[in-house]
């Protein structure tokens, strides 16, 4: 079990590795327009204290990355994941959340302003801005 402390709300919950996987899978389904960080592979073997500490740090970074996104912060399941201290009540929410499917058309995407948003980083923006130049150069090379 991984212990998560959320500040400034002072929530403290314990979650399993599989709970993190379910959270990520749900967010991928519900918010396909947003980039979601990967998770480490789950090992069935017993972890040493050092390995467990590394895993907890990795999960904390994963959650911090999720909470940086204004779109993902609106997820009720993410809030329940961070705030629901009772494991049985959280398991009930897990069962109901797994039945939900993601958006089926573009008008069902959830955003803050109602417009479709795509989060991009500096390198991705630079790549997209210079893509037409790259395509033109590529066509010139292939036409020779």
N, C-alpha and C positions, 0 to 999 in steps of 0.2 A: 504494500500500500504506500502511496505517495501522499505526503501531507502538504497541503497548499494553504498558504496564508495570503489573504487578500487585504491590501491596505489601500485606502484609509478605512474601509468598511469593517475591518477586523473580523473577517470571515475566516474560519479554519475548518477545512474539510479534508477527508481522506478519500483518495480515489485509486482505483486499480489501473494497471496498464491498459486493460481492455476498455475502460471508461474513456481514456484519452483517444483510443482508436475510434470508438463510437462517436465521440465529439467531432473528430476530424472528418469522418465519413458524412455525418449529418451536415456539417458546415459546407463540405464540398457539394452536397446535393442541394442545399437550400440557397447557397450563394456561389453559383458557378462563375460569376463574373469577378470574383475576388481571389487573389492568390493566397493560398493557405500553406504554411510551412509543413514540411514532412516530419514524421515522427521516427524515432529509432526503432529498429527491429526488436521485437519482444523475444527474449530468450527464456526458455522454460527452466533453465538451471537456476540454482540459488545464487544470488548476487552477494558479493562481499560488501562491507560497509562503504568502501571507496567507490565501488561500482554503483551502489544504490545512491550515494551522494551525487555522483556524476549524472545519473539518470534523473534525479530530482532537479538538478540544475538545468538539464536539457528541457524537461517539461516546463519549468518556470520560464525559460526563454521562449518556448513555444506559446505559452499563454500570454506573455508580454507582447509577442508579435501579433497575436490575435487581437489583443486589446488596443493596439495602435490603430487598427482599422476602425474608422467611424461607422462603416456598414456592419461589420461583424459585432460591434458592441451592442447593436440593437437586437441580437438574437436572445430570445427568452431562454433557450436551452443553455446557452453559454452562461447566462446569469445564474440559472439553476445549478449548473455544474460547479460554479464558484461559491454559491451561497448555501445550498441545501446540505445541512450537516447530517441529517438522518439518512443513512444509507438505504433503508427500505423505501422511503418516499422518493429518493433519487432513482432507485430501480424501477419504480412505477412510471416515473417520467421517461426513463429509458425505453420502456415498452411502448409508450404512446408515441415517442419521437421516432422510433424505428419504422412506424407505419407511414409517416409522412414522406411524401416525395417532393422533389425539387420542382422548380418552375418548368412548365411545359411549353410556354411561348414567351416571347420577349416582354409582354406586358405584365407578366407575373413576377419579374425580377424585383427584389426588395431593395430599395435605395432610400436615402434620407430625403432627397428632393423630388423623387418621382421620376428622375431622369436616369438613364442607364449610365453607370459609372464604371470605369476601369481604373484600377490602381496601377500606377506604373512608377518605377524608380528612375533615377537619372540615366542609368545605362540603357534601360529599355526605351526611354523617351529619345535618347540620342540615336539608338538603332532605328526606331520607327521614323524619325525625321530624316535620316540619311538612306532609307531603304529605296526610295525612287532613284537616287543617284547611283546606288549599287546596282539596281536593276538595269539602268541604262548602260553602265559600264560592262556589265555581264553580257548584254545583248550585242554590244560593239565587239567584244572579244569573240563571241561565238559566230558573228557574221563574217569574220575575216577568213 
